[in-house]
Amino acid sequence: MKINAFLTFLSLLLAAVLAYALYYYCKAPEMQWLITIAGGICIFLPWAGTLAVSTENKGQNVNFKVLSAIFACAITGLQLFFATHTPSIPKYILISGILLIIWLSIAYAIIGKK
């Protein structure tokens, strides 16, 4: 498995811009920083997987990139939805955390095979 430093930085910049959008569009002032920070982290991880991570096996690489792209788009959309619709804090943390855990476990199952 190889990680491209430039593409990791690019996905970090993408997550930072999207986190600012979450901050700007957040309707609940008490949740503004939670949604900004947690949303930025949740957006960064699958986008970094989509852009920066590659494996030597082409089949694993395609499966991992497609999985990461699907989850990156879903998590980005979900974070934007949460920013504009003011969820409760436990609901926000649980849904975002469960999606990240599902993505990580499927990604590990794809990449972990030798």
C-alpha positions in Angstrom: 0.0 0.0 0.0 1.3 3.4 -1.0 0.2 6.8 0.2 0.8 9.8 -2.0 1.8 12.9 0.2 0.6 15.5 -2.3 -2.8 13.9 -2.7 -3.1 13.5 1.0 -2.5 17.3 1.4 -5.0 17.9 -1.4 -7.7 15.9 0.4 -6.9 17.8 3.6 -7.4 21.1 1.8 -10.7 19.8 0.3 -11.8 18.7 3.8 -10.8 22.1 5.2 -12.9 24.0 2.6 -15.9 21.7 3.2 -15.5 22.1 7.0 -15.6 25.9 6.5 -18.8 25.4 4.5 -20.2 23.3 7.4 -19.3 26.1 9.8 -20.9 28.8 7.6 -24.1 26.9 6.9 -24.6 25.4 10.4 -27.9 26.6 11.8 -27.3 25.6 15.4 -24.7 27.9 17.1 -24.2 25.4 19.9 -23.2 22.7 17.5 -21.2 24.8 15.1 -17.7 23.8 16.2 -18.7 20.2 16.7 -20.0 19.9 13.2 -17.0 21.8 11.8 -14.3 19.7 13.5 -16.0 16.3 13.4 -17.3 16.9 9.9 -13.9 17.9 8.6 -12.4 14.7 10.1 -15.2 12.6 8.7 -14.9 14.1 5.3 -11.0 13.9 5.2 -10.7 10.2 5.9 -12.6 8.7 3.0 -11.5 11.5 0.6 -7.9 10.7 1.5 -8.6 7.0 0.9 -10.1 7.9 -2.5 -7.3 10.2 -3.7 -4.1 9.3 -1.9 -4.1 5.6 -1.1 -3.2 3.0 -3.7 -2.4 -0.7 -3.5 -0.2 -2.9 -5.7 -3.0 -5.3 -6.6 -5.2 -3.6 -9.2 -8.3 -5.4 -8.2 -8.0 -4.3 -4.6 -7.1 -0.8 -5.7 -10.2 -0.4 -7.8 -12.5 -1.9 -5.1 -10.9 0.3 -2.4 -11.2 3.5 -4.5 -14.8 2.9 -5.5 -15.7 2.1 -1.9 -14.0 5.2 -0.6 -15.5 7.4 -3.3 -19.0 6.2 -2.4 -18.5 6.7 1.3 -16.8 10.1 0.7 -19.8 11.4 -1.3 -22.3 9.9 1.2 -20.5 11.3 4.3 -20.0 14.7 2.7 -23.7 14.9 1.8 -24.7 13.7 5.3 -22.5 16.3 6.9 -24.0 19.1 4.8 -27.5 17.8 5.7 -26.6 17.8 9.4 -25.2 21.3 9.2 -28.5 22.7 7.7 -31.0 20.6 9.7 -29.7 20.8 13.3 -29.7 17.2 14.6 -29.2 16.3 18.2 -25.6 15.8 19.3 -25.9 12.1 20.1 -27.7 11.4 16.8 -25.0 13.3 14.9 -22.1 11.5 16.6 -23.6 8.1 16.3 -24.5 8.3 12.6 -21.2 9.8 11.6 -19.2 7.4 13.7 -21.1 4.3 12.5 -20.6 5.4 8.8 -16.8 5.8 9.5 -16.6 2.4 11.2 -18.5 0.7 8.4 -16.1 2.3 5.8 -13.0 1.4 7.8 -14.1 -2.2 8.4 -15.0 -2.8 4.7 -11.7 -1.1 3.6 -9.7 -3.3 6.0 -11.5 -6.4 4.6 -10.5 -5.3 1.0 -6.9 -4.2 1.7 -6.1 -6.7 4.5 -6.3 -9.7 2.2 -2.8 -10.9 1.1 
